[in-house]
Amino acid sequence: MATILDEFSHNSFRDEFRNIPVDPKTWRAKLEATKPDLLFCESAWSGVDSRRRPWKGKIYASDRFPKENRKELIELLDYCREEGIPTVFWNKEDPVNYSDRRHDFVKTALLFDTIFTTAAECVPRYRADHGAQRVFELTFATNPRMFNPIEFGPRTRKVTFAGSWYDNYEERSRQTRAVLDDLARRRLDVEIYDRYYGDDDPLHAWPAEYRHLIRPAVPHDAVADVYKSGLVSLNINTVSDSSTMFARRVYEIMSCNTLVLSNYSAGMERLFGELVFFTDRDMDRLADLPEAEIEDLRLRALERVLAAHTYRHRWQEILSATGLAFRPEDEGITIACPVVGAEDARAAINFCMQRGLNPPEFRLLLVLSEAVPAIEVEPLYAAFNRFSTTVVSAAHLRRYESATPVDTAFFCFIDPARHSVSSDWLARARLHSQYVSEHLITPAGPEAPFRFSPWREGLPYFGHRQLFPDLIRRPAADAEVYNL
């Protein structure tokens, strides 16, 4: 996909498709060489290179420019039209900038085949004000490969904020002051990682009374470490009355297993309810919550976004709306059980039946132990290798290293005689496999969840299909697994 995205959105979508960033000077050569299926452009201020800023002042229209400033973009769109390449525009500045004629992203959006907006209430406005027909809602989300709950160290009680001061938004500035002052009265430590640290623009200069809280900016791909350094992270919304538009950091904080403390947002309340804490009414509730309830809220928010609010979900929304065909994700799980005889095989079948692990979502794989006498192998195949159950020899798998009998996306290797997992845990493991695709997942025991520990033989293990051969051959001595 050819893209014109700023750094944050580029990183957000980078794992969902082959991303081909284009710039004003070389776009034609790139498109001719790669022949993309789609041009995906957002309301970009600079493009992915935030230092060189190749698209600065070239995406939005403006009543301040005497001449057309979007010449390269218009030529790019003409080329796409001639070559039959669909074009999509995502206006992430709605609703704040919808009526802004100085930075007029709406006028640019109308040049594209399909328009997406972060604000649901702007969809009918595009249609009524401009006659646009192909307009859809597309909200922010999280990329769990960047923002995830993996723990590498202890968390503190401090409140972190990865954001900026905007002096040109009076109400936002007032609310930011109110929140920081309230946190100070409660003697809570605050750390502000200022995105514009070192910038001399007075619009982004923090008031003197908060400058002792300021820390240098961190790269976007390191912001998750900030969110995971404490139990609570602060969010400040510029927009409070939109039903869908609020800061992308809300999703990202949640997918780091961190509580969100925020000024009010109608969209956040509609989508997350009690899973977020609003500064104007929930400060006492947060202070009084028992630790167990805090853990429960963190986990529920984390798994809410993993289940429905990742950029994979958003990308599929884009493809569906534009009519581009795509293959739905394979969610199937193969339950693999070690077997030394017919009794073990029947126990594995009962294990699946009792938990409702039925086809087509689940399949059963019986892995015959190398201890099974050769004379007994064929009868076991004849008795159990049918319907949705497959029988395979562990010796065969070890002999042919690349062979894998797992034909679903995921597997869970478990010995029902020694361990048990629930269907709920399997569903959770599938969710969390989005960000630990290179490691096996095992139920958290003495180890805390969301941490890695050394591999141990005999435990239940969940993983992506490609990990199965290594598990059968036994992982290396220094291999690690993820506790959930």
N, C-alpha and C positions, 0 to 999 in steps of 0.2 A: 504494500500500500504506500503510495506517495503521500507524504505528510508535510504540513506546515504547522508545527506545534511549538509552544514555548517549553522550556526545560521541564517544568513540573508535569505537564501533560504528556510530554515525550516519555518521561520515566514511568508515568502511570500506565501507559499503553504498550510499553516496549516489549512485554512478554506475550502479547496477544496475537501478533502478526509480524510478518517481515516488514519492518519499518524502514522506509526510504525517505529520509528528510531531503527536501529540495530547497534550493535558495534562488534568489532572483537572477543570478548570473549563469548558473549551470543546470537549471531545471530541465531544459529541452534535452540535453545529452543524457541526463539520468533517466528521463521517461522513455526515450527511444531505446536505451539499453535494457531497461528493466520491465517495460510494458506492464505497469501496475494495473490492478483490477479496480482501483478507486483512488480518488484524491480526497484526503481528509484534512481539512483546514479548520483551525479554531480562531477565535478572536485573539490572535497573537499580537504581542507587543514587540517581540524581537526575533522569534525563532529559537531553535533549540540551543544555539550558541549565544548565551546571555552576555558574553563579553564582546564578541564581534557584532552581534545584533543585526544580521543581514536583512531582516524584514521590518526593522524599525520604521514606523511611519509609512509602510507600504501595504498594510492590510485594511485599516479603517479609512473611510472617506472623511473629509473634513471641510467645513465651510470656511476654514482659515487658510486653505491652500488655493492660490489663484489658478493652479493647473492640476490636472489629474495626477495624483500621487501613487496610484495603484497600477501603473502601466504594465509592470512585469506580471502582476497577478492576473490582470485581465487577459494578457497574451497567453498565460498558462491555461486559463479557463477556456479560451477559444481553442487552444490545441486539444484539450480534453474533449471538448464538444465534437471536434472534427474526428477524433480517434475513437469516439464512443466510450470514453472513460467517465463513469458517473462521478459527480462531485458533491461533497458533503461539507456543510459549514456548521460548526458548533459554537454558538455564542454563549460563552461562559460569563459574560459581563452583564447579562440580564439578571434582574430587572433594573439595576442601578443605572446602566448606561443606555437603556432602551431609547430614551428621548435625547440622548447626547448627540448633538450635531458636530461638535468639535472632534470627537472620537466616534465616528458613526459606523459602528460595526453592523448595524441593521441594514444600511444601504449596501454594504458588501455582501451580507448574507443573501440578499435577494438575487445575486448573480449566480447562486449555486442551485443545483437540482433539488437538493434536500436540505432543510434547515433543522437543526436541533438547538434547543435552548435549555438552560439550567432552570428557568422559571416557568412552571406550568401555566401561570396566569398570563404569560406573554404569548402563548400559542394562539388564542383567539385574537389577540391584538395584531399579530402578523397577518392573519387572515383578513381581519376587518380593515386595518389601516393600509395594507399593501397588496391585498389580493393573493398573498402566498397560499398555496394549497398544501404543499408537502412540508408541514411543520410538525415537529414532535418534541416531546420533553426528553431531556437526557441529563440526569443529575450526576454529581460527582460520585466517587466510589473510593476503593482502596486497592492498591496492588500488594497482596500479601507476601510476595517475594521480597518486597522492600520493607513493608510494615507488618510485622508479625510478633507473636508473643514469646519467641525464643528468648530465654533468660540466660545471661552470661554473668550476672553479678547481682548483688543485693539492691533493693529499691529503698529510697529514703522517703520521708514525709514531706519533702519540698513540693511546691507547685511549680511546674514548668510552663513556659509560654514561648512557642516558636512562632513569632509574628512580628508585626511592625506597628509603628505609630503613624496615624494618618490625620494630620492636622486639618485637612480639607473636609473631613467628615465630622462635623461638630457633635452629632449625637453619639457616634462611635467613640470619639475622644472622651465625651462625658462619661459614658458607661465604663470605658477602660479605667478612668480615674476612680470611679466609684468602686469597681471590683478590687483594684490594687490597694485602695485605702482600707477596704473592709478586710482584706487578707492581712494587711499590716496590723490592724486592730486585734485580729485573732492570733497574732504572733506566729503566722505561718511564713516560712521561708519561701521566697519567690525567686526564680531565675528566668530572665527574659533573654532569649536568643534572637537578637535583632537582625532581621533579614537585610536591613539597610545599614548595618554597622560600618562606620567609616565614611558613609555618604554625607556630603555637606548640604544636601537638599533640606531646607528648613521644614518642608512638609512632613519629613520623616524623623525630625529631631525630637527625642523624648524629653519631656519636661524635666527640669533639674532634679526634682524630688525623687525621680525614679531611676536616675542614671547609675546609682550604685548597684542596681539589680541587673544591669545590662551585661550581656556576654556577647562575644563575637558570633557572627552567623556561622552556621555549620552547613556543609553541602546538603543538597536535598536527599541524597542517598545515605546520609548519616543522621537525619532528623529523628529516625526511629530510636536511636540511642538516647536522644533527649527525652522522648516520650516514655521510654522504659527505665529511665533513671529514678522516677518517682511513681507513686500510686495514682496521682491526679495530675492532669494537664489542662491548662486553661485554653479556652477558645473565645474569640471575640468576633461576632458577626457584624458586618456593616448593614446587612439586610435582616430585618427581624420579622416582617409580615408576609414573606413569601411562603407558599405551601410546600415548596420543594428546594428552593435555593438557600443554601447555607455553606459555610466554609468547608473546603475539602478536608481540612485537617481533622474534622469531627470523625469521619470514617477512618482516617489513618490512626488517630489516637486509639479508637476502639479496637482496631485490629492489632494494636500493640498490647492489648489486655490492660489498658489504662482507663481510669474513669475520666469522663469529660465534665468539666466545670465551665459553664458558658453563660453569656448573657442570653436573654430570651430569643427564641426563634420558633415561629409557628411550625415551620417544616420539621425541625428537630423534635418538637413535642408530638407532632402527628406521626412521625416515623419511629421514634424511640421511646416516647413516654417517660416512664420512671427510670429508664436506663441512663438518662442524663440528669445533671444537676444544674438548675438555673440559679444564677447568682442573686436574683431579686427575691427568691422565695425558698430556696433549698439549702442554704448555708447551714442552718441549724440541723436539718435532717442529715446532712453529710457528717457533721461533727458528732452526732449521736449514734450513728450506725455501728452495730457490732461488726467485728472483723469478718465474721462468717458471711454476713449479708453483703459486705463490700466485695468479698471474693465472688459471691453469687452474681452480683450485678456486673462485675467485670467480665465474667465468663459468658453471661447471657448476651451482653453487648458484642463481645468478640465474635461469638458464633452467629449472631444475627447478621453482621456484616459479611462474614465469610460465606454465609449461605445465600445471600441475595444482593450484596452490594460490593462486588469486586469489578475491576475493569474488564474482566472476561464477560461478566453479565452485561456491562454497558456495550461492549463491542458486538455482542450478539444482538442487542437491541438495534444497533446501527445497521447491521447486516439484514435483520428482519425488515426494518422500515424501508431500506433501499431495494429490497427484493433480490439481494445477492444470496445465492444458495450457499449453505454451509452445513457441515456434518455436526449434529448434536454431540456433545461430549459423551463418551462411554462411561457410564457410572457403575457398570457391573463389577461384582466382587466374586472371586473364586475362593471358596473355603477349602483349604488344603490340609489334609489330616494324615499323619503317619499311621501306617497300618502294618501289623505283623500277622494278622489272621482275620478270618471272617467275623469274629466277635468285635474286633476293632472297627471293621467296616460298617457293621450294623450300628455300633455306637456313634460313629460319625454321621450316619444318615439320621439317626434319632436326634442328635445334637442340632442339626439343621432344621428338622421338622419342628422341634419344640420351640425354636426361636423365630419361626416363620421365615427362614432364609431359603426362599423358594425361587425357582426360575420365573421369569427370565433374568431378574436382577442378580440372583445368586446362582452359582454353579458349585458342584462338589468335586473335588479332586482327591482321590485316594492314592497316597504315595507309599508304595510297597517297600518296606524296609529291606536292606541288603541281608538281613537275618532270615528272611523268608526262604525256605528251601525251594530249590528250582522246581521240584515236582509239584509244589503248591501254587506256583505263580499262575499257570494257565487256568486252573479252576477259579481262582479269584477274579481273573479277567472275565471269564465267562459268566460268573455270578453277578458282578457289580458294574462292569463297563457298559452301561446302557442309560438311556434317557438323558438326564442332565448330569450324570455322574461319569467321570473319567478315571480310569485306573492307569497308573504309570509306575514304572520301577525306578527307585532312587538310584540304583546302579546304572541304569541307562542314562539318567540325567547327568550323573557325574562323568560318565564316559564321553558323552557328547555335550561339551561345555556350553555351546550356544543354544542348546535345545531348551525350550520352555513350553510346557503344556498348558500354561495359563493363557486363555484367549479373551479374558476380560481385562479392563484397564487396571484392576487392583486385585490383590489377593490377601488372605489372612491365613497364615500357617499356624495351626493350633492342634494340640493333642487333647481331645475332650476328656481323656482319663486323668489329666493332670491339671488342666486349667479351663476357665470358662470366660467368655466375653459375651456381652449382650448385643442385641441388634442396634441399640442406641449407641454403644461405644463404636461399633463398626461405622455407623453413619458419621459420628464425630471424627473418627480417624480419616475417613474419606475427605471430610471438610479440611482438616488440618494438613492433609497430604499436598495441598496446593502450594505450600511453602517449604516442605521437607521432602521433595521428590527424590533426593539422592540418599535418603536414610530410611531405615526401617522404623516403624512406630510400635511401641509396646505399652500396655497399660501401666500407668504410674503406680509403683508400689511404695517402698520406702523412699525412693527418690521423688523429689518434688516434680510436679508436672511442668512441661514446657522447658525441660532441660535435657541435655544429652548425658548419657552414661555408657560405660563399656558394655559391649554385647555379651550376653550370657546365653548359653545353650539351654533349650527347653522351654523358653518363654513363648507366649503368643506373639506373633509379629505380623504387622500389616505393612503393605508397601505397594509401590507401583510395579507393574508387570515385569519390567526389565530387571528388577532386583531379585526375582525368584531364583534364577540359576545360581547366583552367588550364595544365597541362603542355603540351598541344598548342598552346595560344596563346602559350606561353613565359612563365614566371613573371616577376614584376617584377625589376628589376635588383638590388634589395636582399633578394630572397628567400633564405632559408636552407634547407639540407637537413641531415638527420641521418645521421651516419656510423656504420655498423655493421660 
